[in-house]
Amino acid sequence: MVEVPTLTTPRFTMRSLRRGDEVAMFPTMADEQQSLYLTRPKFESEQELWDWFAAPDWDGRTWIAEDANGEVAGRFVATPGHGSDDTHGPVFEIGYIVAMHAQGQGVARECSQALIEQLWTEGARKLTAEVDTRNTPSVRLLESLGFTREAHFREHDATHIGMCDVYWYGKLRSD
């Protein structure tokens, strides 16, 4: 298991996943509209969500953002990305979901920026993100963070709502 260092932002502590986080995130992940852009349908139980969060075969890392009161505001992830090698450095794909009660408050921007800085510190040469083309808030976030749209893949992901187009975004360390 890869270490998940604690990160801090002006408003949040980003820590490793722990039991109970599924309870905090369940209202969001069980909402059909909030889960629209996942590749799977909404979650039906907290246990199902925990099993997904803590899947032993998943090769990524999870940070849970919590505010000063200990309230969970979102989940942020980094997984090994395509193109990593020992000569040129690692590539990470990032992802995020903000709890419904915290949306529209800049959580995704603040915490994603902290995650990006951490991955640069770890020697990443490139960061990527895949986003459903209809997910306008996520598209705006990535572009505001300096990511460049590198590709538009048509009917690329088979999801619970059918085939979806995706944008592939990238950000080089040198950007």
C-alpha positions in Angstrom: 0.0 0.0 0.0 1.3 3.4 -1.0 1.6 6.0 1.7 -1.0 8.8 1.8 0.7 11.9 3.3 -1.6 14.4 5.1 -2.0 17.6 3.2 -3.3 20.9 4.5 -5.0 23.8 2.7 -6.3 27.0 4.3 -9.7 25.3 5.1 -9.1 21.6 4.9 -7.0 18.7 6.1 -6.6 16.0 3.5 -6.0 12.6 5.1 -6.0 9.0 4.2 -9.3 7.1 3.9 -10.7 5.6 7.1 -13.7 3.6 8.1 -16.7 5.9 8.5 -15.8 8.1 5.5 -18.3 6.0 3.5 -21.0 7.2 5.9 -20.1 10.8 5.3 -20.0 10.4 1.5 -22.9 8.1 1.1 -25.6 10.8 0.7 -23.7 12.1 -2.3 -22.7 8.8 -3.8 -26.2 7.4 -3.3 -27.8 10.3 -5.2 -28.6 9.5 -8.8 -27.9 13.1 -10.0 -24.6 13.3 -8.1 -23.5 9.8 -9.5 -24.5 10.7 -13.1 -20.9 10.9 -14.3 -19.6 7.8 -12.6 -19.1 4.7 -14.7 -21.4 2.8 -12.4 -24.8 3.6 -10.9 -25.4 5.2 -7.6 -24.5 3.3 -4.5 -27.2 1.4 -2.7 -25.6 1.0 0.7 -22.8 2.3 2.9 -21.2 -1.1 2.8 -21.2 -1.2 -1.0 -19.5 2.3 -1.0 -16.9 1.2 1.5 -16.1 -1.9 -0.6 -15.6 0.4 -3.6 -13.5 3.0 -1.6 -11.3 0.3 0.0 -11.1 -2.3 -2.8 -7.9 -4.2 -2.2 -7.0 -4.5 -5.9 -7.3 -0.7 -6.6 -3.8 0.8 -7.2 -4.6 4.4 -6.3 -4.5 6.6 -3.3 -7.3 8.4 -1.6 -7.4 11.6 0.4 -10.5 12.6 2.3 -10.9 16.4 2.8 -12.3 17.4 6.1 -12.9 20.9 7.5 -11.9 22.2 10.9 -15.0 20.7 12.5 -14.1 17.2 11.1 -16.9 17.2 8.5 -16.0 15.4 5.3 -16.1 17.6 2.3 -14.9 15.3 -0.5 -12.7 12.5 -1.8 -9.6 13.1 -3.9 -7.6 10.4 -5.7 -4.4 9.8 -7.6 -3.7 6.6 -9.6 -0.7 5.6 -11.6 -1.3 6.9 -15.1 -0.4 5.8 -18.6 3.1 6.8 -19.6 4.9 6.5 -16.3 8.5 5.2 -16.5 11.7 5.2 -14.4 13.5 7.4 -16.9 11.0 10.2 -17.4 9.1 10.1 -14.2 5.6 9.1 -13.0 2.3 10.1 -14.5 -0.8 10.3 -12.2 -4.4 10.5 -13.1 -6.4 12.5 -10.6 -10.1 12.5 -9.6 -12.4 14.1 -7.1 -16.0 14.2 -5.8 -17.2 16.8 -3.4 -19.9 16.1 -0.9 -23.3 17.7 -1.8 -23.3 19.9 1.2 -20.0 21.4 0.3 -20.4 21.9 -3.5 -20.1 25.4 -4.9 -17.7 26.5 -2.1 -14.4 26.0 -3.9 -13.5 22.7 -2.2 -12.6 20.9 -5.4 -10.3 23.7 -6.5 -8.6 24.2 -3.2 -8.0 20.5 -2.5 -7.1 19.6 -6.1 -4.5 22.3 -6.0 -3.0 20.8 -2.9 -3.0 17.3 -4.4 -1.4 18.6 -7.6 1.4 20.3 -5.5 1.9 17.0 -3.6 2.2 15.0 -6.8 4.8 17.5 -8.2 6.7 17.1 -5.0 6.7 13.4 -5.5 8.4 13.9 -8.9 5.4 13.6 -11.2 6.1 14.7 -14.8 2.5 14.8 -15.9 -1.0 14.7 -14.4 -4.1 13.6 -16.3 -7.8 13.6 -15.8 -10.7 12.0 -17.7 -14.0 13.7 -17.6 -17.5 13.1 -19.1 -17.9 15.8 -21.7 -21.3 16.8 -20.1 -19.7 17.4 -16.7 -19.3 21.2 -17.2 -18.3 22.0 -13.6 -15.4 19.4 -13.8 -14.3 20.7 -17.2 -14.2 24.3 -15.8 -12.3 23.2 -12.8 -9.6 21.3 -14.8 -9.2 24.2 -17.1 -8.9 26.7 -14.2 -6.2 24.5 -12.7 -4.2 24.8 -15.9 -5.0 21.5 -17.5 -5.1 21.3 -21.3 -7.7 19.3 -23.2 -5.6 16.8 -25.1 -8.3 14.6 -26.6 -12.0 14.1 -27.1 -12.9 10.4 -27.2 -16.3 9.8 -28.7 -18.5 7.0 -27.2 -15.5 6.0 -25.1 -16.9 4.8 -21.8 -19.7 2.3 -21.3 -21.5 3.6 -18.2 -24.8 3.0 -16.4 -26.4 5.7 -18.6 -25.0 4.4 -21.9 -21.9 5.2 -24.0 -20.3 8.5 -23.0 -17.9 10.9 -24.7 -14.9 11.8 -22.5 -12.4 14.6 -22.6 -8.8 13.7 -21.7 -6.9 16.5 -19.9 -3.2 16.8 -19.1 -0.9 19.1 -17.2 2.8 18.9 -17.5 5.1 19.8 -14.7 6.7 22.2 -17.1 3.4 24.0 -17.8 
